[in-house]
Structures are given as structure tokens and as C-alpha cells.
Amino acid sequence: MATQQPDGTSADSGRAQDDDSGPNRGLKIGRVFGIPVYISWMWFVVALLLVITYSGSVSTYAPNLTTPQTYVVSAVFTVLLFVSVLLHELGHALTSKAFGLHVYAMTLWMLGGLTETEAESRRPGVDLLIALAGPAVNLVLAVIGYVAYVFTDPGSLLSWMILQLAFSNAFVGIFNLLPGLPLDGGTMLRAVVWWLTKNKFRATTFAGWTGRVVAVAVIGLTLFSLTSGGGVLSFSLVLSLFIAMFLWQGATQAIRAGRLGDRFGLLHAGRLALPALLVPADLPLAEALRRAGEAGRPGIVVVDSENRAEAIVSSEAVAHTPEERRPWMSVSDAARTLQPGLVLPATLAGEDVVRAVQAEPATEYLVVDQLPAGGSPSGAQIVGVLAARSIAEVLDPGSVRQ
């Protein structure tokens, strides 16, 4: 149904995860073209309901079948629908690979799925073609199914099932082309707006709002069908409401991601860095905090005898240290040794700041004028200390409580 860019667009996505190292996507069923394939646990629930519901249609069309036989036919139809969804997502995945993008995983639901790809080097045209590939597969399957139906016995159960599959694929293909995220048509709309405005985040927000319009339209049509159908709440109507809620949730996430991403341009490590106080490792923590307050330098960096940075004081560690203990413990006890991921160049900006923080979570980072080879701060000029809360405040103003 859609493609996700784990390290670029989503507001709550971290580093892209491969295979079993990623979040719990569901049941892993294997690999296709080297891509891990998962089935969401919800698939089994929806599949069971679909088998039960569709068996009624089978028994109506073929009354000569026994009840167990109708369930078998219904189960076969459900599995074929699942194969259609797999081929849909495979269209996204193979197109992504054709453009040199890494595909992390495909997660399948009964009526849709998610293909996770990298966001690096993506362009509007690439996004549009990747999104188009999924619905295109369904429409091709619909044509193939209709041609197969023409060449089969029109009165047979087989021809009826082929026609049902053809119509199902046509519906899925056309529905996914509707212009609103998280549908593929929404990704295509975002690509067009991105190309026109040169701003993918505002394009994401716009496509998210159109996705909400699509969700409301689905809810409206569902309620209209419910009232015009004598008030009978059938499985198909419940499923329609479920799809509408899924669309609304996905659209809302897209709007949030777009608004969040649009603020990436305000991120700049050098400009956000707080002035730093350089102190020796054996200085009492209480004295270091007093000096930092008097000097107006919120960041505290532990240095050696040659003023080379060794560690950075963690505000979290300070907050968890009772005031009565601070005069009796050295500042190094509340500091974190500087690892390469904790040292950032002052020129780091935009999404690169977010990626750096996601790669090495911490409360503070040392900002230097130029990052030496290997990420060591030795010999680099200290610009200041970048607090993670400062980044959060820029991305979501008012989210950080004092």
C-alpha cells in the first residue's frame, strides 16, 4: 500500500533496521529477492473473518458445495488475495532496488502492506515511480485475470473466482491511486508537490491533509451504505470503517512528520551549541556548577592538563545527584567519556543533526570547529555543548518543560 523511508520522513523513525534487528513487524515467512518478508499478526484475524464472510458468497454461487468445501474455496481466494498484496509490495521493492535503494523489509497485511526503503538520494521522480509500481501491478493482475476469465467456462466456479480476483485487484489498484497519504496516490501527489515547491516536508504535510479528506470520504460512504442498507452492519462495512481509521491515522502521522521535517532547516549544531566551561577532572561537582552559573556557560567539559576534552558532564547525571553529595564528588563522576558519536562538527545541520543524535543517543554533545579523523576531539577547538533538549525544542516548540 505504501513505502516508508525509515531514516528520513517519519517523525518517530530511527535508524533503518534490517531483518530481525528491526521492530516486531510480525511473523517472518522468508525472503523474496533477498528482502525479508513479514506477515502482520492482524493478517490472521482479518483473513479468518474474510474466509468466514466470503464462504457465504461461495455457497450462494455454488449451492451444490458442502459447507467444508465452501470454506476451502474461500480460503483459497483469501490466499490468492494475499499473493496479490505480496506482488503489490514486490512492485515497490523491486522498483526501489532498480534505483539503487536498499529495501529493509516488506510487511504484509490482508489488504495492504508496507515496504521499508532508505531515504538517501531519493528524488521526487523516483518517489513517484516507486509509488506507482504497486498499483500498476494490481491493475496488470486485473487485466490478466479478466483475460483468463474470458477463456474459461463462464458458468464455472473457477471463472467466477477469477473474475472476483480481477475485480479485487482492480479495486485495490484504483483505490491506492487516490491522492492522499498513506496511499500510494498520496506518495505520488507528494512527489509532484515536492517537485513544484522543492520542499518535501511541506509536500508531505499537504498530502497528509488530502489523506484525511480521503479518510472522511470513506467514512461518509460507509455510513451512507449503512443507512441505505437497512442499518445492517456487515463485515464489509466494518472493514471499510477499519480502513478509514487506518487512513486517518496514517494521514495524521504524515502531517506530523511533514511539520517536524519542515523545521529541520532550523537545526545547526554550531548555532545551537551552548557556551562551555572547561574544568579539570578532579574539580568538585558543586564548584563546577557554581563556576558555570557565574560564567553563564551551561555546558561543562572535562579537560586534561593540556585543555584537551576528555568527557562531557551529563545534565541527567547532575539532576540525579543530591545537592548534599555534589561538594564531595568530582565533576568526572557526573561526566560521560567522549566517544566519537558524542563529538559533532559545528557545520552539522538539518537532517544530519537528527541522524547523528539517533545514532548515539545522549543528553549532551561536544561541538567542535572541525571534526578530526576518527571523531576524536583531541586538537579540535571547542565551540560549545549541544543539548538534546535544544534539538527537541527546535523540532517541537514547547515540548520541553523547564
C-alpha positions as CSV (number, residue, x, y, z in Angstrom):
1,M,0.0,0.0,0.0
2,A,2.8,2.4,0.8
3,T,6.5,2.8,1.1
4,Q,8.2,4.2,4.2
5,Q,11.6,5.9,4.4
6,P,12.9,4.8,7.8
7,D,15.6,7.4,8.1
8,G,14.2,10.5,6.5
9,T,10.5,11.3,6.7
10,S,8.9,9.7,9.6
11,A,8.7,11.8,12.8
12,D,9.3,8.8,15.0
13,S,11.6,6.7,13.0
14,G,15.1,5.9,14.0
15,R,17.9,4.3,12.1
16,A,16.7,1.9,9.5
17,Q,16.6,-1.6,10.8
18,D,17.4,-4.7,8.8
19,D,15.7,-8.1,9.2
20,D,15.3,-9.4,12.8
21,S,17.2,-6.4,14.3
22,G,14.2,-4.2,13.5
23,P,10.9,-3.7,15.4
24,N,8.4,-6.6,15.8
25,R,6.8,-6.5,12.4
26,G,5.1,-9.8,12.7
27,L,5.8,-13.3,11.6
28,K,8.7,-13.7,9.3
29,I,7.9,-16.0,6.4
30,G,11.1,-15.8,4.4
31,R,12.9,-13.7,1.8
32,V,12.0,-12.7,-1.7
33,F,14.9,-11.4,-3.9
34,G,16.8,-11.1,-0.6
35,I,14.2,-9.0,1.0
36,P,12.8,-10.1,4.4
37,V,9.0,-10.6,4.3
38,Y,6.8,-10.4,7.3
39,I,3.1,-11.0,7.9
40,S,1.4,-8.7,10.4
41,W,-0.4,-10.6,13.2
42,M,-3.5,-8.7,12.3
43,W,-3.5,-10.5,9.0
44,F,-4.6,-13.8,10.6
45,V,-7.6,-12.1,12.2
46,V,-8.7,-10.4,9.1
47,A,-8.1,-13.5,7.0
48,L,-10.2,-15.6,9.3
49,L,-13.1,-13.1,9.1
50,L,-12.7,-12.9,5.3
51,V,-12.8,-16.7,4.9
52,I,-16.0,-16.9,7.0
53,T,-17.7,-13.9,5.2
54,Y,-16.7,-15.0,1.7
55,S,-17.8,-18.5,2.2
56,G,-21.4,-17.2,2.2
57,S,-20.9,-15.8,-1.3
58,V,-19.4,-19.1,-2.4
59,S,-22.3,-21.1,-1.1
60,T,-24.7,-18.7,-2.9
61,Y,-23.0,-19.0,-6.2
62,A,-22.3,-22.8,-5.9
63,P,-25.1,-24.2,-3.7
64,N,-24.1,-27.7,-4.6
65,L,-20.9,-27.4,-2.4
66,T,-20.8,-28.7,1.1
67,T,-20.1,-26.3,3.9
68,P,-16.5,-27.5,4.3
69,Q,-15.9,-27.1,0.6
70,T,-17.2,-23.5,0.6
71,Y,-14.7,-22.8,3.4
72,V,-11.9,-24.4,1.4
73,V,-12.8,-22.3,-1.7
74,S,-13.0,-19.2,0.5
75,A,-9.6,-19.9,2.0
76,V,-8.0,-20.4,-1.5
77,F,-9.5,-17.0,-2.5
78,T,-8.1,-15.4,0.6
79,V,-4.6,-16.8,0.0
80,L,-4.7,-15.5,-3.6
81,L,-5.6,-12.1,-2.3
82,F,-2.6,-12.3,-0.1
83,V,-0.4,-13.2,-3.1
84,S,-1.8,-10.1,-4.8
85,V,-0.7,-7.9,-1.9
86,L,2.7,-9.6,-1.9
87,L,3.1,-8.8,-5.6
88,H,2.0,-5.2,-5.0
89,E,4.7,-4.7,-2.4
90,L,7.2,-6.5,-4.5
91,G,6.5,-3.9,-7.2
92,H,7.5,-1.2,-4.8
93,A,10.5,-3.2,-3.6
94,L,12.0,-4.1,-6.9
95,T,11.5,-0.6,-8.3
96,S,13.3,0.7,-5.3
97,K,16.2,-1.7,-5.9
98,A,16.3,-0.7,-9.6
99,F,17.1,2.8,-8.4
100,G,19.8,1.5,-6.2
101,L,17.9,2.0,-2.9
102,H,18.2,-0.6,-0.1
103,V,15.0,-2.3,0.8
104,Y,14.9,-3.3,4.5
105,A,11.7,-5.3,4.7
106,M,8.2,-5.9,3.4
107,T,5.4,-6.3,6.0
108,L,2.1,-7.5,4.7
109,W,-1.5,-7.1,5.9
110,M,-4.6,-8.6,4.4
111,L,-5.5,-5.5,2.4
112,G,-2.2,-3.8,2.1
113,G,1.4,-3.7,3.2
114,L,4.5,-1.6,3.9
115,T,7.8,-1.6,2.1
116,E,10.6,0.0,4.1
117,T,13.3,1.6,2.0
118,E,16.2,4.0,2.6
119,A,15.6,7.7,2.1
120,E,19.1,8.7,0.9
121,S,19.4,10.1,-2.6
122,R,15.6,9.9,-3.2
123,R,14.2,12.4,-5.6
124,P,10.6,13.3,-6.4
125,G,10.6,11.4,-9.7
126,V,12.0,8.3,-8.0
127,D,9.4,8.5,-5.3
128,L,6.6,8.8,-7.9
129,L,7.7,5.8,-9.9
130,I,8.2,3.6,-6.8
131,A,4.7,4.5,-5.5
132,L,3.2,3.9,-9.0
133,A,4.7,0.4,-9.2
134,G,2.4,-1.1,-6.6
135,P,-1.0,-0.1,-8.1
136,A,0.4,-0.8,-11.5
137,V,1.0,-4.5,-10.5
138,N,-2.6,-4.8,-9.3
139,L,-4.0,-3.3,-12.5
140,V,-1.9,-5.6,-14.6
141,L,-3.2,-8.6,-12.5
142,A,-6.7,-7.3,-13.0
143,V,-6.2,-7.3,-16.8
144,I,-4.6,-10.8,-16.8
145,G,-7.5,-12.0,-14.6
146,Y,-10.2,-10.7,-16.9
147,V,-8.5,-12.2,-19.9
148,A,-8.3,-15.5,-18.1
149,Y,-12.0,-15.2,-17.2
150,V,-12.9,-14.7,-20.9
151,F,-11.2,-18.0,-21.8
152,T,-12.8,-20.1,-19.0
153,D,-16.2,-21.6,-18.8
154,P,-18.4,-18.6,-17.8
155,G,-20.6,-20.7,-15.6
156,S,-17.9,-22.5,-13.6
157,L,-16.8,-21.7,-10.1
158,L,-13.3,-21.2,-11.4
159,S,-14.3,-18.5,-13.8
160,W,-16.3,-16.8,-11.1
161,M,-13.3,-16.8,-8.7
162,I,-11.0,-15.5,-11.4
163,L,-13.5,-12.6,-12.1
164,Q,-13.7,-11.9,-8.4
165,L,-9.9,-11.7,-8.2
166,A,-9.7,-9.5,-11.2
167,F,-12.2,-7.1,-9.7
168,S,-10.5,-7.1,-6.3
169,N,-7.1,-6.3,-7.9
170,A,-8.7,-3.5,-10.0
171,F,-10.3,-2.1,-6.8
172,V,-7.1,-2.2,-4.8
173,G,-5.1,-0.7,-7.7
174,I,-7.6,2.2,-8.2
175,F,-8.1,2.8,-4.5
176,N,-4.4,3.0,-3.9
177,L,-4.2,5.7,-6.5
178,L,-6.4,8.1,-4.5
179,P,-4.4,11.2,-3.8
180,G,-3.7,11.1,-0.1
181,L,-1.1,9.6,2.3
182,P,-0.6,6.9,3.3
183,L,-1.9,5.6,0.0
184,D,0.4,5.3,-3.0
185,G,-1.5,8.0,-4.7
186,G,-0.7,10.2,-1.8
187,T,3.0,9.5,-2.2
188,M,2.7,10.3,-5.9
189,L,0.9,13.6,-5.0
190,R,3.7,14.4,-2.5
191,A,6.3,13.8,-5.2
192,V,4.6,16.2,-7.6
193,V,4.2,18.9,-4.9
194,W,7.8,18.3,-3.8
195,W,9.0,18.8,-7.3
196,L,6.9,22.0,-7.6
197,T,7.8,23.5,-4.2
198,K,11.3,22.0,-3.8
199,N,10.2,21.2,-0.2
200,K,9.5,17.5,0.5
201,F,8.3,18.2,4.1
202,R,5.6,20.7,3.1
203,A,4.6,18.3,0.3
204,T,4.3,15.6,3.0
205,T,2.0,17.8,5.1
206,F,-0.1,18.7,2.0
207,A,-0.5,15.0,1.0
208,G,-1.3,14.2,4.6
209,W,-4.2,16.6,4.6
210,T,-5.6,15.2,1.4
211,G,-5.3,11.8,3.0
212,R,-7.6,13.0,5.8
213,V,-10.1,14.1,3.1
214,V,-9.9,10.6,1.6
215,A,-10.5,9.0,5.0
216,V,-13.5,11.2,5.7
217,A,-14.9,10.3,2.3
218,V,-14.5,6.6,3.0
219,I,-16.3,7.1,6.4
220,G,-19.1,9.1,4.7
221,L,-19.6,6.4,2.1
222,T,-19.6,3.7,4.7
223,L,-22.2,5.4,6.8
224,F,-24.3,6.1,3.8
225,S,-24.2,2.4,2.8
226,L,-25.1,1.5,6.4
227,T,-28.2,3.8,6.4
228,S,-29.3,2.9,2.9
229,G,-28.8,-0.8,3.6
230,G,-31.4,-1.0,6.3
231,G,-28.9,-0.5,9.2
232,V,-27.2,-3.9,8.9
233,L,-23.6,-3.6,10.0
234,S,-22.0,-6.2,7.7
235,F,-18.3,-7.3,7.7
236,S,-17.6,-5.3,4.6
237,L,-18.9,-2.1,6.3
238,V,-16.9,-2.8,9.4
239,L,-13.8,-3.4,7.2
240,S,-14.5,-0.1,5.5
241,L,-14.6,1.7,8.8
242,F,-11.3,0.0,9.8
243,I,-9.7,1.1,6.5
244,A,-10.9,4.7,7.1
245,M,-9.4,4.8,10.6
246,F,-6.2,3.4,9.2
247,L,-6.1,6.1,6.5
248,W,-6.8,8.8,9.1
249,Q,-4.1,7.6,11.4
250,G,-1.6,7.4,8.5
251,A,-2.5,10.8,7.2
252,T,-2.2,12.3,10.7
253,Q,1.3,10.8,11.1
254,A,2.2,12.2,7.7
255,I,1.1,15.7,8.7
256,R,3.1,15.5,11.9
257,A,6.2,14.2,10.0
258,G,5.9,16.9,7.5
259,R,5.7,19.7,10.1
260,L,8.5,18.2,12.0
261,G,10.7,17.8,8.9
262,D,10.0,21.3,7.8
263,R,11.8,22.5,10.9
264,F,15.0,20.5,10.1
265,G,16.3,23.6,8.4
266,L,16.5,25.4,11.8
267,L,18.9,22.8,13.1
268,H,22.5,23.8,13.2
269,A,25.0,22.4,15.7
270,G,27.2,25.4,15.8
271,R,24.4,27.9,16.3
272,L,22.5,25.7,18.9
273,A,25.7,25.0,20.9
274,L,25.7,26.5,24.4
275,P,28.9,28.1,25.8
276,A,31.1,25.6,27.6
277,L,33.1,25.8,30.8
278,L,36.4,23.8,30.7
279,V,37.2,22.2,34.1
280,P,39.7,19.6,35.4
281,A,38.5,16.1,36.2
282,D,39.2,16.4,40.0
283,L,37.1,19.6,40.5
284,P,34.2,19.1,42.9
285,L,30.9,18.9,41.0
286,A,29.3,21.7,43.2
287,E,32.2,24.0,42.4
288,A,32.0,23.3,38.6
289,L,28.3,24.0,38.7
290,R,28.9,27.3,40.6
291,R,31.5,28.4,38.1
292,A,29.4,27.5,35.2
293,G,26.5,29.5,36.6
294,E,28.6,32.6,37.3
295,A,30.2,32.5,33.9
296,G,26.9,31.9,32.1
297,R,28.3,28.7,30.5
298,P,25.7,25.9,30.9
299,G,27.9,23.3,29.2
300,I,30.7,21.7,31.3
301,V,33.5,19.9,29.6
302,V,36.2,17.9,31.4
303,V,39.7,18.5,30.0
304,D,43.1,17.2,30.7
305,S,46.2,19.3,31.7
306,E,46.6,20.4,28.1
307,N,42.9,21.5,27.8
308,R,42.0,18.6,25.6
309,A,38.4,17.5,26.0
310,E,38.0,14.1,27.7
311,A,34.4,14.0,28.9
312,I,31.2,16.0,29.0
313,V,29.0,16.5,32.1
314,S,25.6,14.9,31.7
315,S,22.7,17.1,32.9
316,E,20.8,13.9,33.6
317,A,23.5,12.7,35.9
318,V,23.7,16.0,37.7
319,A,19.9,16.1,38.2
320,H,20.0,12.6,39.8
321,T,22.8,13.7,42.2
322,P,21.6,15.1,45.5
323,E,22.9,18.6,46.3
324,E,24.4,17.5,49.6
325,R,26.7,15.0,47.7
326,R,27.9,17.4,45.0
327,P,30.6,19.0,47.0
328,W,32.1,15.6,47.8
329,M,32.2,14.1,44.3
330,S,34.4,15.1,41.4
331,V,32.9,16.5,38.2
332,S,34.2,13.5,36.3
333,D,31.8,11.3,38.2
334,A,28.9,13.0,36.5
335,A,30.5,13.1,33.1
336,R,30.4,10.8,30.1
337,T,33.6,9.9,28.4
338,L,33.7,11.3,24.9
339,Q,33.1,8.7,22.2
340,P,33.3,9.5,18.5
341,G,29.5,9.8,18.3
342,L,29.4,12.4,21.1
343,V,31.6,14.8,19.1
344,L,29.9,16.8,16.4
345,P,31.3,19.4,13.9
346,A,29.9,22.9,14.2
347,T,28.8,22.7,10.5
348,L,26.5,19.8,11.0
349,A,22.9,20.9,10.1
350,G,19.4,19.8,9.2
351,E,18.6,16.1,9.0
352,D,22.2,15.2,9.6
353,V,21.9,16.5,13.2
354,V,18.9,14.2,13.7
355,R,20.7,11.2,12.3
356,A,23.7,11.9,14.5
357,V,21.6,12.1,17.6
358,Q,19.7,8.9,16.7
359,A,23.0,7.1,16.1
360,E,24.3,7.9,19.5
361,P,21.6,8.9,22.0
362,A,22.8,11.2,24.8
363,T,21.8,14.3,26.7
364,E,24.7,16.4,25.6
365,Y,27.2,16.5,22.7
366,L,30.5,18.3,22.3
367,V,30.6,20.6,19.3
368,V,34.0,21.4,17.8
369,D,35.0,23.7,14.9
370,Q,36.2,20.8,12.8
371,L,35.8,17.1,13.4
372,P,39.2,15.4,13.3
373,A,39.7,12.0,11.7
374,G,38.2,9.2,13.8
375,G,35.9,11.6,15.6
376,S,38.4,12.3,18.4
377,P,38.2,15.8,19.9
378,S,41.9,16.0,20.5
379,G,43.4,19.1,18.9
380,A,40.0,20.5,17.9
381,Q,38.7,23.9,19.0
382,I,35.7,23.5,21.3
383,V,32.7,25.5,20.1
384,G,30.3,24.5,22.9
385,V,27.9,21.9,24.1
386,L,24.8,20.9,22.2
387,A,21.9,19.7,24.5
388,A,19.5,17.2,23.1
389,R,16.7,19.2,24.7
390,S,17.7,22.1,22.5
391,I,17.1,20.0,19.4
392,A,13.8,18.8,20.7
393,E,12.7,22.4,21.4
394,V,13.5,23.4,17.8
395,L,11.7,20.5,16.3
396,D,8.7,20.7,18.6
397,P,8.5,24.1,20.3
398,G,7.0,24.0,23.8
399,S,7.6,20.2,24.1
400,V,10.4,20.6,26.6
401,R,9.3,21.5,30.1
402,Q,11.7,23.6,32.2
